[in-house]
Amino acid sequence: MRHPDDARDDTVSTLAHQPSEAAYDHLWAADLRSSSHCSAVLLSLLLVIDWVAGSFTLWRGALWAALAVLFFLVLFPPRVARAGCCGSGGSTPTT
């Protein structure tokens, strides 16, 4: 009598589920450029508005720069990894 936890005899080869080549995001560079432009525009607007209002100081400029860097990090596009990498479905059972 077979136990439910025993290995099955009809397992499918894991080679059928692995991709043959890496995946690339062709728009990654454009997204990176867009995120850097948006953060630069935000920094410029914050500095100009603060200067026009007459309340610009070095510390406030550093605060605005930090806010623009944080905005850039939020908008930074992720890289596309190959499927099967980093433990996502690429594990091969050993018998």
C-alpha positions as CSV (number, residue, x, y, z in Angstrom):
1,M,0.0,0.0,0.0
2,R,1.3,3.4,-1.0
3,H,1.7,6.3,1.4
4,P,0.3,9.7,0.1
5,D,3.7,11.3,0.7
6,D,5.6,8.9,-1.5
7,A,7.1,10.2,-4.8
8,R,5.0,9.8,-7.8
9,D,6.1,7.7,-10.8
10,D,4.5,10.0,-13.4
11,T,6.5,13.2,-12.6
12,V,7.0,15.6,-15.5
13,S,10.5,16.5,-16.4
14,T,11.5,19.9,-15.0
15,L,13.3,20.8,-18.2
16,A,9.9,21.5,-19.8
17,H,9.2,24.3,-17.4
18,Q,12.6,26.1,-17.6
19,P,12.9,29.0,-20.1
20,S,15.5,28.7,-22.8
21,E,16.7,32.3,-22.7
22,A,16.7,35.3,-20.5
23,A,13.9,37.9,-20.5
24,Y,14.8,41.6,-21.1
25,D,12.8,44.7,-20.4
26,H,13.5,46.9,-23.5
27,L,11.8,49.9,-21.9
28,W,13.9,49.8,-18.7
29,A,16.3,52.6,-19.8
30,A,13.4,54.8,-20.8
31,D,11.7,54.2,-17.5
32,L,14.9,55.0,-15.6
33,R,15.3,58.2,-17.6
34,S,11.7,59.2,-16.9
35,S,12.1,58.6,-13.2
36,S,15.2,60.7,-13.0
37,H,13.5,63.5,-15.0
38,C,10.5,63.5,-12.7
39,S,12.6,63.7,-9.6
40,A,14.8,66.5,-11.1
41,V,11.6,68.5,-12.0
42,L,10.3,68.0,-8.5
43,L,13.6,69.2,-7.0
44,S,13.6,72.2,-9.3
45,L,10.1,73.2,-8.5
46,L,10.6,72.9,-4.8
47,L,13.8,75.0,-4.9
48,V,12.2,77.7,-7.1
49,I,9.1,78.0,-5.0
50,D,11.1,78.1,-1.8
51,W,13.4,80.8,-3.3
52,V,10.5,82.9,-4.6
53,A,8.8,82.7,-1.2
54,G,12.0,84.0,0.4
55,S,12.3,81.1,2.8
56,F,15.2,79.2,1.1
57,T,18.0,78.0,3.4
58,L,20.7,75.5,3.0
59,W,18.9,73.0,5.3
60,R,15.7,73.4,3.4
61,G,17.6,72.8,0.2
62,A,19.1,69.6,1.6
63,L,15.6,68.5,2.7
64,W,14.2,69.1,-0.8
65,A,17.1,67.2,-2.3
66,A,16.5,64.3,0.1
67,L,12.8,64.3,-0.9
68,A,13.7,64.2,-4.6
69,V,16.1,61.3,-4.0
70,L,13.4,59.4,-2.1
71,F,11.0,60.1,-5.0
72,F,13.6,58.8,-7.5
73,L,14.0,55.6,-5.4
74,V,10.3,55.1,-5.4
75,L,10.0,55.5,-9.2
76,F,13.2,53.5,-9.9
77,P,12.2,50.7,-12.3
78,P,13.0,47.1,-11.2
79,R,15.2,44.9,-13.4
80,V,13.6,41.8,-15.0
81,A,15.1,38.6,-13.8
82,R,15.1,35.3,-15.7
83,A,12.3,33.0,-14.7
84,G,13.7,30.1,-12.6
85,C,16.2,32.4,-11.0
86,C,16.1,33.1,-7.3
87,G,14.1,30.0,-6.4
88,S,11.1,30.8,-8.4
89,G,10.1,27.4,-9.8
90,G,13.6,26.4,-10.8
91,S,14.1,23.8,-8.0
92,T,14.8,20.3,-9.2
93,P,13.6,17.4,-7.0
94,T,16.3,14.9,-6.1
95,T,15.4,11.2,-6.0
